[in-house]
Amino acid sequence: LGIIAGITVFYPALGLQGLGWGVVVGSFLHFAIQMPAVFRDGFFNTVPRFSEGKALLETVFLSLPRALALSMNQLTFIGITAIASTLAAGSIAVFMFAYNLQAVPLAIVGASYSVAAFPTLASAIAQGQRVEFIAHIATAARYVLFWSLPATALIIVLRAHIVRVVLGSGAFDWTDTRLTAAAFALLALALVAQGLTLLLVRGYYAAGRTFTPFFVSIGIAAGILGLGVALVSLRNDFLVFTVQSLLRVEDVPGGTVLALAFVYALVTILGTCVLTYLFERKFRGFIAQVAPAWWQSLVAAVASGVAAYSVLVFLGPLEFSSTTLSVFTKGFAAGVIGIIVALIAYHLLGSREYAETFGSLRDRLYTRRLPAPAVAIA
């Protein structure tokens, strides 16, 4: 509400500073809305006393690397924005639109499982249950793979349909659609890696080891920015043309921004591999428990992508004159078929996650009626 007020009320009256004041108002509201509950729960019934100095220092020691790791992500985006500003007009918008689109499935799958798993992981570590800790984080990782790999395949196949339906209006023309869709597909390659990173980082934090994710995040940030600057400054036309050709946008101007999307995905995947290797060294057995879900999800993703692509070929390609309804209908049909084929593949492969998911749904939707107790008649 504060940001909306900054745009609609403060900006006309104060100019650019009004947007900043909108953020300030929003931040204050975010703080103020929590205070009634804080007072109601009695946190300020007495004057707070400083009594646990060691606990405070422990908390600061663990939290500081976490805060710095989060800042690495922000610095990375500042650097990407700076690099993109040296490219063709609209490059920043293309990258950010594509990133925001791929952030949706990441938030639904990767962030959800990592946040939900954290209390269980912390409890297992606190009770010294190392085996249970590894089992819990491996279970969450298997579900991240279960959902994310088929989603990645469908995003790559349906990238133009998704972008056109979500963003294709007003000044966002067909050229913008194709370029954003290509960047969207490249960033989606790192969807699984980002989801696993969120989970493994939570696992490290639950174990009280916050410096390892911090150092890995520094390496990822340095790799993305360093390689991005190198590719853009050297103007590696071969790499750019290869990426454009694979995504069939070689005739679209401004394709150099795809190099940034490619670098972001590549370095993120490599960083996740490093983090996974370090986690396996510390907590043996994690990879062995996740490996079956990996290859099953990969097979299901390939089958899903092939099925969705076949439907698109049958229905016909997108054209400049295609209406939003036509684009949505074709994409929806291909997506549904792709999902069905992925589920069939999981069933045939004997996926544990598939059985657990549908068993849970069945139990929620269909409640068994217990037989009526026998009544003795005197």
C-alpha positions in Angstrom: 0.0 0.0 0.0 2.8 2.4 0.8 4.5 1.8 -2.6 1.2 2.1 -4.4 0.6 5.4 -2.6 4.1 6.5 -3.5 3.4 6.0 -7.2 -0.2 7.3 -7.3 0.0 10.1 -4.7 3.5 11.1 -3.7 5.1 10.9 -7.1 2.7 13.5 -8.8 3.3 15.8 -5.9 7.0 15.3 -5.0 8.5 13.8 -8.2 11.0 11.0 -7.9 11.5 11.5 -4.2 7.8 10.5 -3.8 8.6 7.0 -4.8 11.2 6.8 -2.0 8.8 8.1 0.5 6.3 5.5 -0.6 8.8 2.8 0.2 9.4 4.4 3.7 5.7 4.5 4.4 5.3 0.8 3.3 8.2 -0.2 5.6 6.7 1.6 8.5 3.3 -0.1 7.9 5.1 -3.4 7.7 6.5 -2.7 11.1 3.4 -1.2 12.7 1.0 -4.0 11.7 3.0 -6.4 13.9 3.1 -4.3 17.0 -0.5 -5.0 18.3 0.3 -8.7 18.4 3.7 -8.0 20.1 2.0 -6.0 22.9 -0.9 -8.4 23.2 1.5 -11.3 23.7 3.0 -9.5 26.7 6.6 -8.8 25.4 6.5 -5.3 26.9 4.8 -6.0 30.1 8.1 -5.6 31.8 11.3 -3.7 31.0 13.5 -5.9 28.8 16.7 -6.9 30.6 20.0 -7.9 29.0 20.8 -11.2 30.6 22.0 -13.7 27.9 25.1 -12.1 26.5 26.6 -15.3 25.2 23.3 -16.2 23.4 23.3 -12.7 21.8 26.9 -13.1 20.6 26.1 -16.6 19.2 23.1 -15.2 17.3 25.1 -12.3 15.9 27.9 -14.7 14.9 25.5 -17.0 13.0 23.3 -14.2 11.5 26.1 -12.0 10.1 27.2 -14.4 7.4 23.6 -14.9 6.5 23.0 -11.2 6.1 26.1 -10.8 4.0 25.1 -13.8 1.8 21.8 -12.1 1.1 23.6 -8.9 0.2 25.7 -10.8 -2.4 22.5 -11.5 -4.3 21.6 -7.8 -4.3 25.1 -6.9 -5.4 24.9 -9.4 -8.2 21.8 -7.8 -9.6 23.3 -4.3 -9.3 26.3 -5.6 -11.3 24.0 -7.2 -13.9 22.0 -4.0 -14.2 25.3 -2.1 -14.8 26.5 -4.5 -17.4 23.1 -4.6 -19.2 23.0 -0.8 -19.3 26.0 -0.9 -21.7 24.0 -3.1 -24.1 21.1 -2.3 -26.4 18.2 -0.3 -25.1 15.7 -2.5 -23.2 18.3 -5.1 -22.2 17.7 -4.4 -18.4 14.0 -4.8 -18.9 14.4 -8.1 -20.8 16.6 -9.6 -18.1 14.5 -8.5 -15.2 11.2 -9.6 -16.9 12.7 -13.0 -17.5 14.1 -13.3 -14.0 10.8 -12.3 -12.4 8.9 -14.9 -14.4 11.3 -17.7 -13.4 11.1 -16.5 -9.8 7.5 -17.6 -9.7 8.0 -21.4 -9.9 11.1 -21.0 -7.7 9.1 -19.3 -5.0 6.3 -21.9 -5.3 8.6 -25.0 -5.2 12.1 -24.2 -4.0 11.4 -21.5 -1.4 8.3 -23.3 -0.1 10.1 -26.6 0.6 13.2 -25.0 2.0 11.2 -22.8 4.4 8.9 -25.6 5.5 11.8 -28.0 6.1 13.8 -25.6 8.3 12.1 -26.1 11.7 12.3 -29.9 11.3 16.0 -29.7 10.3 16.9 -27.4 13.2 15.0 -29.7 15.6 16.8 -32.8 14.4 20.2 -31.1 14.7 19.4 -29.8 18.2 18.5 -33.3 19.4 21.6 -34.8 17.8 19.6 -36.8 15.3 22.1 -36.7 12.4 20.6 -39.5 10.4 17.1 -38.0 10.7 18.5 -34.6 9.6 20.0 -36.1 6.4 16.8 -38.0 5.7 14.6 -34.9 6.1 16.7 -32.7 3.9 17.0 -35.5 1.3 13.2 -35.8 1.3 12.8 -32.1 0.6 15.4 -32.2 -2.1 13.6 -35.1 -3.8 10.4 -33.1 -3.9 12.3 -30.1 -5.3 13.5 -32.3 -8.1 10.1 -33.9 -8.5 8.4 -30.6 -9.3 11.2 -28.4 -10.7 12.6 -30.6 -13.5 9.3 -31.1 -15.4 8.5 -27.4 -14.7 11.9 -26.5 -16.3 11.1 -28.6 -19.4 7.7 -27.0 -19.8 9.0 -23.5 -19.4 11.6 -24.1 -22.1 9.0 -25.5 -24.5 6.2 -23.0 -23.7 8.5 -20.0 -23.0 7.0 -17.8 -25.8 3.4 -18.7 -24.8 4.0 -17.8 -21.2 5.7 -14.5 -22.0 3.2 -13.5 -24.6 0.2 -14.2 -22.3 1.7 -12.5 -19.2 3.5 -9.5 -20.8 2.4 -9.3 -24.4 0.4 -6.1 -24.4 0.9 -2.4 -25.0 4.4 -1.5 -26.1 5.7 -5.0 -25.5 5.9 -6.2 -29.1 6.7 -9.5 -30.8 10.4 -8.8 -30.8 10.4 -8.1 -27.0 8.4 -11.3 -26.5 10.9 -13.5 -28.4 13.9 -12.0 -26.6 12.4 -12.2 -23.2 11.2 -15.7 -23.8 14.8 -16.8 -24.8 16.2 -15.2 -21.6 13.4 -16.9 -19.6 14.3 -20.3 -21.0 18.0 -19.8 -20.2 17.3 -18.7 -16.6 14.9 -21.6 -16.2 17.8 -24.0 -16.7 19.0 -22.9 -13.2 15.6 -23.4 -11.6 16.5 -26.8 -10.0 19.9 -25.4 -8.9 18.3 -22.4 -7.2 15.7 -24.5 -5.4 18.4 -26.9 -4.1 20.6 -24.0 -3.1 17.8 -22.5 -1.0 17.3 -25.9 0.7 21.0 -26.7 1.3 21.5 -23.2 2.7 18.7 -23.7 5.2 20.3 -27.1 6.1 23.6 -25.3 6.8 21.9 -22.7 8.9 20.0 -25.3 10.8 23.4 -27.0 11.6 24.8 -23.7 12.7 27.3 -23.5 9.8 26.6 -20.2 8.1 30.0 -19.4 6.7 30.1 -22.1 4.0 27.0 -20.7 2.1 28.5 -17.3 2.5 31.7 -18.2 0.8 29.9 -20.1 -2.0 27.6 -17.1 -2.5 30.7 -14.8 -2.9 32.1 -17.2 -5.5 28.8 -17.3 -7.4 28.5 -13.5 -7.4 32.1 -13.1 -8.5 31.7 -15.7 -11.2 28.5 -14.2 -12.6 29.9 -10.6 -12.7 33.4 -11.5 -13.8 32.3 -13.8 -16.6 29.5 -11.4 -17.6 31.9 -8.5 -18.0 34.3 -10.7 -19.9 31.7 -11.9 -22.4 30.2 -8.5 -22.9 33.6 -6.6 -23.2 35.1 -9.3 -25.5 31.9 -9.3 -27.6 32.0 -13.1 -28.0 29.8 -13.2 -31.1 30.2 -17.0 -31.4 28.7 -17.7 -28.0 25.9 -15.2 -28.5 25.1 -16.5 -31.9 25.1 -20.1 -30.7 22.7 -19.3 -27.9 20.5 -17.3 -30.2 20.5 -20.1 -32.7 19.5 -22.8 -30.1 16.6 -20.6 -29.0 15.7 -19.5 -32.6 16.2 -15.7 -32.0 19.3 -15.2 -34.2 17.3 -12.6 -36.2 16.3 -10.6 -33.2 18.3 -7.4 -32.4 19.7 -6.9 -28.9 20.5 -10.6 -28.3 23.7 -9.9 -26.4 21.7 -9.7 -23.2 21.2 -13.5 -23.6 24.9 -13.9 -22.7 24.1 -12.5 -19.2 21.2 -14.9 -18.8 23.4 -17.8 -19.9 26.2 -16.8 -17.5 23.8 -16.4 -14.6 22.3 -19.9 -15.2 25.7 -21.5 -15.8 27.5 -20.1 -12.7 24.4 -20.7 -10.5 24.4 -24.4 -11.5 28.2 -24.7 -10.9 27.8 -23.0 -7.5 25.0 -25.5 -6.6 27.3 -28.4 -7.5 30.0 -27.0 -5.3 27.5 -26.5 -2.4 26.1 -30.0 -2.9 29.6 -31.5 -2.8 30.6 -29.7 0.4 27.3 -30.7 2.0 27.9 -34.3 1.0 31.3 -34.2 2.6 29.9 -32.9 5.8 26.7 -35.1 5.8 27.4 -38.4 4.1 24.5 -40.2 2.4 22.6 -37.1 1.1 23.4 -37.7 -2.6 22.7 -41.5 -2.3 19.2 -40.7 -1.0 18.4 -38.1 -3.7 19.9 -39.9 -6.7 16.9 -42.0 -7.6 14.6 -39.0 -7.7 17.1 -37.2 -9.9 17.0 -39.6 -12.8 13.3 -40.3 -12.5 12.6 -36.6 -12.6 14.9 -36.1 -15.5 13.1 -38.8 -17.5 9.7 -37.4 -16.6 10.9 -33.9 -17.6 12.2 -35.1 -21.0 8.9 -37.0 -21.7 6.9 -33.9 -20.6 8.8 -31.6 -22.8 8.6 -33.8 -25.9 4.9 -34.3 -25.4 4.2 -30.5 -25.0 6.4 -29.7 -28.0 4.5 -32.3 -30.1 1.2 -30.7 -29.2 2.6 -27.3 -30.3 3.8 -28.7 -33.6 0.3 -30.2 -34.2 -1.5 -27.0 -33.3 0.8 -24.8 -35.3 3.4 -22.2 -34.5 2.8 -18.8 -33.0 2.6 -15.8 -35.4 2.7 -12.1 -35.0 -1.0 -12.0 -35.7 -1.9 -14.6 -33.0 -4.4 -13.3 -30.5 -3.8 -13.6 -26.7 -6.7 -16.2 -26.5 -5.1 -18.3 -29.3 -1.7 -18.2 -27.6 -3.2 -19.1 -24.2 -5.2 -22.0 -25.6 -2.3 -23.5 -27.5 0.0 -23.1 -24.5 -2.6 -24.4 -22.0 -3.3 -27.5 -24.2 0.4 -28.3 -24.6 1.0 -27.7 -20.9 -1.8 -30.0 -19.7 -0.6 -32.8 -22.0 2.9 -32.3 -20.8 1.9 -32.6 -17.2 -0.2 -35.7 -17.8 2.7 -37.4 -19.6 5.1 -36.4 -16.8 2.7 -38.0 -14.3 2.4 -41.2 -16.4 6.2 -41.4 -16.5 6.5 -41.0 -12.8 3.9 -43.8 -12.3 5.7 -46.2 -14.7 9.1 -45.4 -13.0 7.7 -46.2 -9.6 8.4 -42.7 -8.2 8.2 -42.6 -4.5 7.3 -38.9 -4.6 4.5 -39.6 -7.0 3.0 -42.3 -4.8 3.3 -40.2 -1.7 1.7 -37.1 -3.3 -1.2 -38.9 -4.8 -1.7 -41.0 -1.6 -1.9 -37.8 0.4 -4.4 -36.3 -2.1 -6.5 -39.4 -2.0 -6.6 -39.4 1.8 -7.7 -35.8 1.8 -10.3 -36.0 -0.9 -11.8 -39.4 0.1 -12.4 -40.2 3.7 -13.1 -43.8 4.5 -16.3 -44.5 6.3 -15.8 -46.6 9.4 -18.2 -49.5 10.0 -20.9 -48.7 12.5 -20.2 -50.2 15.9 -22.3 -53.3 16.8 -25.1 -52.5 19.2 -26.1 -55.2 21.6 -29.8 -55.6 22.0 -31.0 -57.0 25.3 
